[in-house]
Amino acid sequence: MEQMVYIVSVVFTCLALLIIPVIIITRRLSVHLSFKNILRFIKLVASQLDDEEENNEKSGTIGEEDKRRRLPKHVAIILDGNRRWAEKRGLGTSEGHQAGARRLIENAKDCFAMGINTVSLFAFSTENWARPEDEVNGLMALFEKHLRSEMAFFRSDKIKISVIGNRTKISQSLLGLITEAEEATKNYEEKHLIIAIDYSGRFDILQACKSLAEKAKNGLIQIEDIDEDVMEKELMTNCSEFPNPDLLIRTSGEQRISNFFLWQSAYTELYFPNVLWPDFGEAEYLEALTWYQQRQRRFGLRMLSLLSCFLSLLSFLVHSCIRPWTQAKISLKDEKEIDEGTSYVAGEEETPKGLLREQMPRHVAVIMDGNRRWAERAGLLTSQGHEAGAERLIEFAELCFKLGIETVSAFAFSTENWGRHKIEVNCLMSLFQRYLKSKIHFFQSEEIRVSVIGNLEKIPESLLGTIKETEEATKRYKKKHLILAIDYSGRFDILHACKSIVKKSQQGLIREEDVDQTLFERELLTKCTEFPSPDLLIRTSGEQRISNFLLWQLAYTELFFSPVLWPDFDKDRVIEALVSYQSRERRFGCRI
């Protein structure tokens, strides 16, 4: 009898393992049963495992060796706040820079001691030449002093030194020291200190583009062969085994990249402490590393552990089956009421309290992050999350235009998003087409010009037709411009511009020496707008990355990161972002 009970229990357990996924997949994903959809479900389990792993890390249950392996391989630092630090203490500017230089050496030593391979320091930007002459001369003398005094340490500790930037304005004495330091340390591998002097992220991209144009003209490379790998070999960070920073720290509370590592920071975690650089000690640095280790870095799609998923599948399925009966569901009617409760007020034209209309940004870009998490928390389907996100975008753009903002750019679908499940991708493509079609009359009545940028080769023909129809119907409008980035990548945009310039160079239409920022921007996809560079970038959901969006264009953009998921980013949140923007002092690299 006991054997019979045991056999029956085993059979029912096996049936449960087969039937429960069917129930969950059909209830939660609203799709037919297939092997592909079961795999999709496993991915959902894996995402919960990722969250559990993150919680373990926060609670200290992950070993020290694992934590060490999770340290960033490359940390980049924008050393901001030396002058303000000196002013607060009644000291001269030169004393602030001296304190900053000492901190630079100390922090680099700490980084290498912790096992980080590469440290990049933004020591002097191209824009810094606009500072007073005595300050510039003092900085150059400071670079010479510390390169000379630390040379013995670099050798004894086997630290490779590289100095990147435009060297044409640097004094011969400093150039000699740079050459000496680079030559003396070139064979070291485990520790690499990169110092950026007279560096600009845009200059870096331009010099790479010019180099490729020269090579193409000499038959050393074909235009169709220019890709991300080829581009990275031409950038100044080709001196490093790890050219792209995992973590970028900017001190002093400023939230800009300030034309540093534009291409390289496509997926970099961005950390902005309110500490002035000379005060950024070991404790602050450890806090930055802890913050980094807690970040969930997705790169558009997540690598999954199928074995771990299988081991936790049964418990997760049981939890998912119980959840619909233990958690109150939000009906579509309730969802609509919630949206209406947080919607922007149609027809409102008065500038909200705390904002100055004359100081509004001309161009606001937004990374709309959090639709899926919003849907999951609300007990809704992923598709409903994207629907809510689409509605929020229209309301967001409408509010921006009413406040006097002329251009709104929205990151709707990244190139990396093709790595999502086919069902979700198809759902998004259908959503884009449906919304563009349904809103054409709205765009026309509100005189909103619509442009779609990105690599449109993979886009379905039906959606392409709707895009062309919408762009054609709204092309004459000038005061309001909505730019949708679909299958867009900042690196693709830069490569697209570079290839166009290389081709024109081959045809004799331009010379390499004529390639400058103005010419390059005419080849970018954002040439469709009068204001191609956003004044403000908003990213929702708490992530602090640019995620390969508008890399060239964001050189001096103010960044605003909100923990709120995109469908919940209502009028009050928009005003909060704009108030933050108007409270900042935009200096475009000319003063720290």
C-alpha positions as CSV (number, residue, x, y, z in Angstrom):
1,M,0.0,0.0,0.0
2,E,2.8,2.4,0.9
3,Q,4.6,1.6,-2.4
4,M,1.4,2.4,-4.3
5,V,1.0,5.7,-2.4
6,Y,4.7,6.5,-3.2
7,I,4.2,5.7,-6.9
8,V,1.0,7.8,-7.1
9,S,2.7,10.7,-5.4
10,V,5.7,10.6,-7.8
11,V,3.3,10.4,-10.8
12,F,1.3,13.4,-9.6
13,T,4.5,15.3,-8.8
14,C,5.7,14.7,-12.4
15,L,2.3,15.7,-13.8
16,A,2.4,18.9,-11.7
17,L,5.8,19.8,-13.1
18,L,4.3,19.5,-16.6
19,I,0.9,21.0,-16.0
20,I,1.7,23.9,-13.7
21,P,4.0,25.5,-16.3
22,V,1.2,25.3,-18.8
23,I,-1.1,27.1,-16.4
24,I,1.4,29.8,-15.6
25,I,2.5,30.4,-19.1
26,T,-1.0,30.7,-20.4
27,R,-2.2,32.8,-17.5
28,R,0.8,35.1,-17.2
29,L,2.1,35.3,-20.7
30,S,-1.1,34.8,-22.7
31,V,0.6,32.7,-25.4
32,H,0.2,29.2,-26.7
33,L,2.2,26.4,-25.3
34,S,5.6,25.8,-27.0
35,F,9.1,24.9,-26.2
36,K,10.2,28.5,-26.9
37,N,7.6,29.8,-24.5
38,I,8.7,27.4,-21.8
39,L,12.3,28.7,-22.2
40,R,10.9,32.2,-21.9
41,F,9.3,31.2,-18.6
42,I,12.7,29.8,-17.4
43,K,14.2,33.2,-18.1
44,L,11.6,34.8,-15.8
45,V,12.7,32.4,-13.0
46,A,16.3,33.3,-13.6
47,S,15.6,37.0,-13.2
48,Q,14.2,36.3,-9.7
49,L,17.4,34.3,-9.0
50,D,19.4,37.3,-10.0
51,D,17.5,39.4,-7.4
52,E,18.1,36.7,-4.8
53,E,21.8,36.8,-5.5
54,E,21.8,40.6,-5.2
55,N,20.1,40.3,-1.8
56,N,22.7,37.8,-0.7
57,E,25.4,40.2,-1.6
58,K,23.8,43.0,0.4
59,S,23.4,40.7,3.4
60,G,27.0,39.6,3.3
61,T,26.5,36.0,2.4
62,I,28.7,36.1,-0.7
63,G,32.4,35.3,-0.1
64,E,35.2,37.8,-0.2
65,E,36.8,36.0,-3.2
66,D,33.5,36.3,-5.2
67,K,33.3,40.0,-4.3
68,R,36.9,40.5,-5.5
69,R,36.1,38.9,-8.8
70,R,33.1,41.3,-9.1
71,L,35.3,44.4,-8.8
72,P,35.4,46.6,-11.9
73,K,38.4,45.9,-14.1
74,H,38.5,49.5,-15.2
75,V,37.5,52.6,-13.1
76,A,37.4,56.0,-14.7
77,I,37.4,59.2,-12.5
78,I,36.5,62.8,-13.3
79,L,38.4,64.7,-10.7
80,D,36.0,67.5,-9.9
81,G,36.0,70.1,-7.1
82,N,39.6,71.2,-6.5
83,R,38.9,74.9,-6.7
84,R,35.7,74.7,-4.6
85,W,37.6,72.7,-2.0
86,A,40.2,75.5,-1.8
87,E,37.7,78.3,-1.7
88,K,35.9,76.6,1.2
89,R,39.1,76.7,3.2
90,G,40.2,80.2,2.1
91,L,43.1,78.8,0.1
92,G,44.4,79.6,-3.4
93,T,43.3,77.7,-6.5
94,S,46.9,76.2,-6.8
95,E,46.6,74.7,-3.3
96,G,43.4,73.0,-4.3
97,H,45.0,71.5,-7.3
98,Q,48.0,70.3,-5.3
99,A,45.6,68.6,-2.8
100,G,43.8,67.0,-5.8
101,A,47.1,65.7,-7.2
102,R,48.0,64.1,-3.9
103,R,44.6,62.5,-3.7
104,L,45.0,61.3,-7.3
105,I,48.2,59.3,-6.4
106,E,46.7,58.0,-3.2
107,N,43.5,56.7,-4.8
108,A,45.3,55.1,-7.7
109,K,47.5,53.2,-5.2
110,D,44.3,52.1,-3.4
111,C,42.7,50.9,-6.6
112,F,45.6,48.8,-7.6
113,A,45.9,47.4,-4.1
114,M,42.3,46.2,-4.3
115,G,43.0,44.3,-7.6
116,I,41.6,46.8,-10.1
117,N,43.5,46.6,-13.4
118,T,43.0,49.9,-15.1
119,V,42.4,53.4,-13.6
120,S,41.7,56.4,-15.9
121,L,41.9,59.9,-14.7
122,F,40.4,63.0,-16.4
123,A,43.2,65.4,-15.4
124,F,42.8,68.2,-17.9
125,S,40.1,68.6,-20.5
126,T,40.5,70.3,-23.9
127,E,38.0,73.0,-22.6
128,N,40.3,73.7,-19.6
129,W,42.6,75.7,-21.9
130,A,40.0,78.5,-21.5
131,R,40.9,78.9,-17.8
132,P,43.2,81.7,-16.7
133,E,46.8,81.4,-18.1
134,D,48.4,81.2,-14.6
135,E,46.1,78.4,-13.6
136,V,46.8,76.4,-16.8
137,N,50.6,76.9,-16.3
138,G,50.3,75.8,-12.7
139,L,48.5,72.6,-13.7
140,M,51.1,71.8,-16.3
141,A,53.9,72.3,-13.8
142,L,52.0,70.1,-11.3
143,F,51.8,67.3,-13.9
144,E,55.5,67.5,-14.5
145,K,56.3,67.5,-10.8
146,H,54.3,64.4,-10.0
147,L,55.3,62.5,-13.0
148,R,58.9,63.1,-12.1
149,S,58.5,62.4,-8.3
150,E,56.4,59.2,-8.8
151,M,58.5,57.7,-11.6
152,A,60.4,55.4,-9.1
153,F,57.1,54.3,-7.6
154,F,55.6,53.4,-11.0
155,R,58.6,51.3,-11.7
156,S,58.9,49.5,-8.4
157,D,55.1,48.8,-8.3
158,K,55.1,47.8,-12.0
159,I,52.4,50.3,-13.0
160,K,52.1,51.0,-16.7
161,I,51.6,54.7,-17.5
162,S,49.7,56.0,-20.6
163,V,48.9,59.6,-21.3
164,I,46.1,60.2,-23.8
165,G,44.9,63.3,-25.4
166,N,45.9,66.0,-28.0
167,R,49.6,66.6,-27.4
168,T,50.1,69.5,-29.8
169,K,49.7,72.2,-27.1
170,I,51.7,70.4,-24.3
171,S,55.1,71.8,-23.5
172,Q,58.2,70.0,-24.6
173,S,59.4,69.4,-21.1
174,L,56.1,67.7,-20.1
175,L,56.1,65.8,-23.4
176,G,59.6,64.5,-22.6
177,L,58.5,63.3,-19.2
178,I,55.4,61.6,-20.6
179,T,57.5,59.8,-23.2
180,E,60.0,58.7,-20.5
181,A,57.3,57.4,-18.2
182,E,55.5,55.5,-21.0
183,E,58.7,54.0,-22.3
184,A,59.9,52.9,-18.8
185,T,56.6,51.2,-17.9
186,K,55.4,49.9,-21.3
187,N,56.0,46.2,-20.5
188,Y,53.9,46.1,-17.3
189,E,50.5,44.5,-17.6
190,E,48.7,43.9,-14.3
191,K,48.3,47.6,-13.3
192,H,47.6,50.4,-15.8
193,L,47.2,54.1,-15.0
194,I,45.8,56.2,-17.9
195,I,46.0,60.0,-17.5
196,A,43.9,62.1,-19.9
197,I,45.5,65.5,-20.5
198,D,44.0,67.8,-23.1
199,Y,41.5,65.1,-23.8
200,S,38.0,65.3,-25.2
201,G,35.7,62.4,-26.0
202,R,34.7,64.0,-29.2
203,F,38.3,64.7,-30.2
204,D,39.0,61.0,-29.6
205,I,36.2,59.9,-32.0
206,L,37.2,62.5,-34.6
207,Q,40.9,61.4,-34.6
208,A,39.7,57.8,-35.0
209,C,37.5,58.7,-37.9
210,K,40.3,60.6,-39.6
211,S,42.6,57.6,-39.1
212,L,40.1,55.3,-40.7
213,A,39.6,57.7,-43.6
214,E,43.3,57.8,-44.3
215,K,43.5,54.0,-44.1
216,A,40.5,53.6,-46.5
217,K,42.1,56.0,-48.9
218,N,45.3,54.0,-48.9
219,G,43.4,50.7,-49.4
220,L,44.2,49.3,-46.0
221,I,40.6,48.9,-45.0
222,Q,37.2,48.7,-46.7
223,I,34.3,50.9,-45.5
224,E,32.0,47.9,-45.0
225,D,34.6,46.4,-42.6
226,I,34.4,49.4,-40.2
227,D,32.6,48.0,-37.0
228,E,32.9,48.5,-33.3
229,D,36.1,46.4,-33.0
230,V,37.8,48.3,-35.7
231,M,36.7,51.6,-34.2
232,E,38.0,50.7,-30.7
233,K,41.4,49.9,-32.2
234,E,41.6,53.5,-33.4
235,L,40.5,55.2,-30.1
236,M,43.1,56.4,-27.7
237,T,42.1,53.8,-25.1
238,N,43.5,51.1,-27.4
239,C,46.5,51.3,-25.1
240,S,44.4,49.3,-22.5
241,E,43.3,45.7,-22.3
242,F,40.1,47.0,-20.9
243,P,39.3,50.1,-22.9
244,N,35.7,50.6,-21.7
245,P,35.3,51.6,-18.0
246,D,33.0,49.4,-15.8
247,L,32.6,52.3,-13.4
248,L,32.9,56.0,-13.9
249,I,33.1,58.2,-10.7
250,R,32.5,62.0,-10.9
251,T,33.1,63.8,-7.7
252,S,31.5,67.1,-6.4
253,G,27.9,66.2,-7.1
254,E,27.9,67.3,-10.8
255,Q,26.0,64.9,-13.0
256,R,27.6,65.2,-16.4
257,I,30.2,63.2,-18.3
258,S,31.8,66.5,-19.6
259,N,33.1,65.1,-22.9
260,F,35.0,62.3,-21.3
261,F,35.0,58.8,-22.7
262,L,31.8,59.1,-24.8
263,W,32.2,55.9,-26.9
264,Q,33.7,54.0,-24.0
265,S,31.0,54.8,-21.5
266,A,28.2,53.2,-23.5
267,Y,27.4,50.7,-20.7
268,T,29.4,52.2,-17.8
269,E,27.8,52.5,-14.4
270,L,27.8,56.2,-13.4
271,Y,28.4,57.2,-9.8
272,F,28.1,60.8,-8.7
273,P,29.0,61.4,-5.0
274,N,28.6,64.9,-3.4
275,V,32.2,64.8,-2.2
276,L,34.8,67.3,-3.6
277,W,37.8,65.4,-5.2
278,P,40.5,66.3,-2.5
279,D,38.1,64.8,0.1
280,F,37.4,61.6,-1.8
281,G,39.4,59.2,0.4
282,E,39.5,55.4,0.9
283,A,36.2,55.3,2.7
284,E,34.4,57.1,-0.2
285,Y,36.1,54.9,-2.7
286,L,35.0,51.8,-0.9
287,E,31.5,53.1,-0.9
288,A,31.6,53.6,-4.6
289,L,32.8,50.0,-5.2
290,T,30.1,48.7,-2.9
291,W,27.5,50.6,-4.9
292,Y,29.0,49.2,-8.1
293,Q,28.8,45.6,-6.9
294,Q,25.1,46.1,-6.0
295,R,24.2,47.3,-9.5
296,Q,22.3,45.0,-11.8
297,R,24.1,45.3,-15.2
298,R,21.9,43.9,-18.0
299,F,23.5,45.2,-21.3
300,G,20.1,44.9,-23.0
301,L,19.8,41.1,-22.3
302,R,20.7,38.9,-19.4
303,M,23.0,35.8,-19.3
304,L,21.1,33.1,-17.5
305,S,22.0,30.0,-15.5
306,L,19.7,27.2,-16.7
307,L,20.8,24.7,-14.0
308,S,20.0,27.1,-11.2
309,C,16.6,27.9,-12.8
310,F,15.7,24.2,-12.9
311,L,16.6,23.6,-9.3
312,S,14.3,26.5,-8.2
313,L,11.6,26.0,-10.8
314,L,9.1,24.0,-8.7
315,S,9.2,26.4,-5.7
316,F,8.8,29.4,-8.0
317,L,5.9,27.8,-9.8
318,V,4.0,27.1,-6.6
319,H,4.6,30.7,-5.5
320,S,3.3,32.0,-8.8
321,C,0.2,29.8,-8.7
322,I,-0.7,31.0,-5.2
323,R,0.1,34.6,-5.9
324,P,-3.0,35.4,-8.1
325,W,-5.3,34.3,-5.2
326,T,-3.3,36.0,-2.4
327,Q,-2.6,39.3,-4.1
328,A,-5.3,41.7,-5.2
329,K,-5.4,42.0,-9.0
330,I,-5.7,45.3,-10.8
331,S,-8.3,45.2,-13.5
332,L,-8.0,47.1,-16.7
333,K,-10.6,49.5,-15.5
334,D,-8.7,50.2,-12.3
335,E,-5.5,50.6,-14.3
336,K,-7.2,53.2,-16.5
337,E,-8.3,55.0,-13.4
338,I,-4.8,55.0,-11.9
339,D,-3.4,56.4,-15.2
340,E,-6.0,59.1,-15.2
341,G,-5.2,60.0,-11.7
342,T,-1.5,60.6,-12.6
343,S,-1.9,62.0,-16.1
344,Y,-0.8,65.4,-17.1
345,V,-3.5,68.1,-17.2
346,A,-4.5,68.6,-20.8
347,G,-4.4,72.2,-21.9
348,E,-2.4,73.4,-18.9
349,E,0.0,76.2,-20.1
350,E,1.0,78.0,-16.9
351,T,4.6,77.4,-15.8
352,P,4.5,75.3,-12.6
353,K,5.8,76.9,-9.4
354,G,9.5,76.7,-8.9
355,L,10.3,76.7,-12.7
356,L,11.4,79.5,-14.9
357,R,10.1,79.3,-18.4
358,E,13.1,81.2,-19.9
359,Q,15.5,78.6,-18.3
360,M,13.7,75.5,-19.8
361,P,15.9,73.0,-21.6
362,R,15.5,73.2,-25.4
363,H,16.0,69.4,-25.8
364,V,15.0,66.7,-23.3
365,A,16.0,63.1,-23.9
366,V,14.5,60.2,-21.9
367,I,15.4,56.6,-21.4
368,M,12.0,55.0,-20.6
369,D,13.0,52.2,-18.3
370,G,10.8,50.0,-16.1
371,N,7.7,49.0,-18.1
372,R,8.2,45.3,-17.4
373,R,8.9,45.7,-13.7
374,W,5.9,48.0,-13.4
375,A,3.7,45.4,-15.0
376,E,5.1,42.6,-12.8
377,R,4.5,44.6,-9.6
378,A,0.9,45.4,-10.7
379,G,0.2,41.7,-11.6
380,L,-0.2,42.6,-15.3
381,L,1.2,41.3,-18.5
382,T,4.4,42.6,-19.9
383,S,2.5,43.9,-22.9
384,Q,0.3,46.0,-20.6
385,G,3.4,47.5,-19.1
386,H,4.5,48.6,-22.5
387,E,1.1,50.0,-23.3
388,A,1.2,52.1,-20.1
389,G,4.7,53.2,-21.0
390,A,3.5,54.3,-24.5
391,E,0.6,56.3,-23.0
392,R,3.0,57.9,-20.5
393,L,5.4,59.0,-23.4
394,I,2.6,60.8,-25.2
395,E,1.6,62.6,-22.0
396,F,5.3,63.4,-21.2
397,A,6.0,64.9,-24.6
398,E,2.7,66.9,-24.5
399,L,3.7,68.4,-21.1
400,C,7.2,69.2,-22.3
401,F,5.9,71.0,-25.3
402,K,3.4,73.0,-23.3
403,L,6.3,74.1,-21.0
404,G,8.2,75.5,-23.9
405,I,10.6,72.6,-24.5
406,E,11.1,72.3,-28.3
407,T,12.6,68.8,-28.7
408,V,11.9,65.5,-26.9
409,S,13.9,62.4,-27.7
410,A,12.7,59.0,-26.4
411,F,14.8,55.8,-26.4
412,A,12.0,53.4,-27.4
413,F,13.9,50.3,-28.6
414,S,17.6,49.8,-28.4
415,T,19.6,47.6,-30.8
416,E,20.3,45.3,-27.9
417,N,16.6,44.8,-27.3
418,W,16.5,42.5,-30.3
419,G,18.0,40.0,-27.8
420,R,14.6,39.9,-25.9
421,H,12.1,37.2,-26.5
422,K,10.5,37.2,-30.0
423,I,7.1,37.5,-28.5
424,E,8.0,40.7,-26.6
425,V,9.8,42.2,-29.6
426,N,6.8,41.5,-31.9
427,C,4.5,43.0,-29.3
428,L,6.7,46.2,-29.2
429,M,6.8,46.5,-33.0
430,S,3.0,46.2,-33.1
431,L,2.7,48.8,-30.4
432,F,4.9,51.3,-32.2
433,Q,2.8,50.8,-35.4
434,R,-0.5,51.1,-33.6
435,Y,0.4,54.2,-31.7
436,L,2.0,56.0,-34.6
437,K,-1.1,55.3,-36.7
438,S,-3.6,56.3,-34.0
439,K,-1.7,59.5,-33.1
440,I,-1.1,61.0,-36.6
441,H,-4.1,63.3,-36.3
442,F,-3.0,64.3,-32.8
443,F,0.5,65.1,-34.0
444,Q,-1.0,67.2,-36.8
445,S,-3.5,69.0,-34.6
446,E,-0.8,69.9,-32.1
447,E,1.7,70.6,-34.9
448,I,4.3,68.1,-33.6
449,R,7.0,67.0,-36.0
450,V,7.8,63.3,-35.6
451,S,11.2,61.7,-36.6
452,V,12.3,58.1,-36.1
453,I,16.1,57.5,-35.9
454,G,18.0,54.2,-35.8
455,N,19.1,51.3,-37.9
456,L,15.8,50.5,-39.6
457,E,17.0,47.5,-41.6
458,K,15.3,44.9,-39.3
459,I,12.1,46.9,-38.8
460,P,9.0,45.2,-40.2
461,E,7.8,46.7,-43.6
462,S,4.4,47.6,-42.2
463,L,6.0,49.6,-39.4
464,L,8.4,51.3,-41.8
465,G,5.4,52.3,-43.9
466,T,3.7,53.9,-40.9
467,I,7.0,55.6,-39.9
468,K,7.3,57.2,-43.4
469,E,3.6,58.2,-43.4
470,T,4.0,59.9,-39.9
471,E,7.2,61.7,-40.8
472,E,5.8,62.9,-44.1
473,A,2.6,64.1,-42.5
474,T,4.4,66.1,-39.8
475,K,7.6,67.3,-41.6
476,R,6.5,70.9,-42.0
477,Y,6.1,71.6,-38.2
478,K,9.0,73.4,-36.6
479,K,8.2,74.4,-33.0
480,K,7.7,71.0,-31.5
481,H,9.8,67.9,-32.4
482,L,9.4,64.3,-31.1
483,I,12.3,62.0,-31.9
484,L,11.7,58.3,-31.4
485,A,14.8,56.1,-31.3
486,I,13.9,52.6,-32.6
487,D,16.7,50.0,-33.1
488,Y,19.0,52.8,-32.1
489,S,22.5,52.5,-30.7
490,G,24.8,55.5,-30.0
491,R,27.8,53.5,-31.3
492,F,25.9,52.6,-34.5
493,D,25.1,56.3,-34.9
494,I,28.9,57.2,-34.6
495,L,29.9,54.4,-36.9
496,H,27.2,55.4,-39.4
497,A,28.6,59.0,-39.4
498,C,32.2,57.8,-39.6
499,K,31.5,55.5,-42.6
500,S,29.8,58.4,-44.4
501,I,32.8,60.7,-43.8
502,V,35.2,57.9,-44.9
503,K,33.2,57.4,-48.1
504,K,33.1,61.2,-48.9
505,S,36.9,61.3,-48.2
506,Q,37.5,58.5,-50.7
507,Q,35.4,60.4,-53.3
508,G,37.4,63.6,-52.7
509,L,34.4,65.5,-51.4
510,I,36.1,66.3,-48.1
511,R,39.6,66.3,-46.7
512,E,40.7,64.6,-43.5
513,E,41.8,67.9,-42.0
514,D,38.4,69.4,-42.5
515,V,36.7,66.8,-40.3
516,D,35.6,68.7,-37.2
517,Q,32.7,68.5,-34.7
518,T,30.4,70.5,-36.9
519,L,30.9,68.3,-40.0
520,F,30.6,65.2,-37.9
521,E,27.3,66.3,-36.4
522,R,25.9,66.8,-39.9
523,E,26.4,63.0,-40.4
524,L,24.7,61.9,-37.2
525,L,21.1,60.7,-37.1
526,T,20.2,63.6,-34.9
527,K,20.9,66.0,-37.8
528,C,17.1,66.0,-38.2
529,T,16.7,68.4,-35.3
530,E,17.8,72.0,-34.8
531,F,19.0,71.0,-31.3
532,P,20.9,67.7,-31.7
533,S,22.5,67.7,-28.2
534,P,20.1,67.2,-25.3
535,D,20.3,69.7,-22.4
536,L,18.8,67.2,-20.1
537,L,18.7,63.4,-20.1
538,I,16.2,61.6,-17.8
539,R,16.5,57.9,-17.0
540,T,13.8,56.2,-14.9
541,S,13.8,53.0,-12.8
542,G,16.9,53.7,-10.8
543,E,19.5,52.5,-13.3
544,Q,22.5,54.8,-13.7
545,R,23.8,54.1,-17.2
546,I,23.5,55.7,-20.6
547,S,23.0,52.3,-22.2
548,N,24.4,53.2,-25.6
549,F,22.0,56.2,-26.2
550,L,23.1,59.4,-27.9
551,L,26.8,59.0,-26.9
552,W,28.3,61.8,-28.9
553,Q,25.3,64.1,-28.2
554,L,25.4,63.7,-24.4
555,A,28.9,65.2,-24.0
556,Y,27.7,68.1,-21.9
557,T,24.1,66.9,-21.1
558,E,22.8,67.2,-17.5
559,L,21.8,63.7,-16.3
560,F,18.9,63.0,-14.0
561,F,18.3,59.5,-12.6
562,S,14.9,58.8,-11.0
563,P,14.1,55.6,-9.1
564,V,10.5,55.8,-10.4
565,L,9.4,53.3,-13.0
566,W,8.5,54.9,-16.4
567,P,4.7,54.4,-16.3
568,D,4.6,56.1,-12.9
569,F,6.8,59.1,-14.1
570,D,4.0,61.6,-13.8
571,K,3.8,65.4,-13.9
572,D,5.2,65.9,-10.5
573,R,8.3,63.8,-11.4
574,V,8.8,65.7,-14.6
575,I,8.7,69.0,-12.6
576,E,11.2,67.5,-10.1
577,A,13.6,66.7,-13.0
578,L,13.2,70.2,-14.5
579,V,13.7,71.9,-11.1
580,S,16.9,69.9,-10.7
581,Y,18.1,70.9,-14.1
582,Q,17.4,74.6,-13.5
583,S,19.3,74.5,-10.2
584,R,22.5,73.4,-11.9
585,E,25.3,75.6,-13.3
586,R,26.2,74.5,-16.9
587,R,29.8,75.2,-17.6
588,F,30.6,73.1,-20.6
589,G,34.0,72.1,-19.2
590,C,35.4,75.6,-18.9
591,R,35.5,75.9,-15.1
592,I,35.5,73.5,-12.2
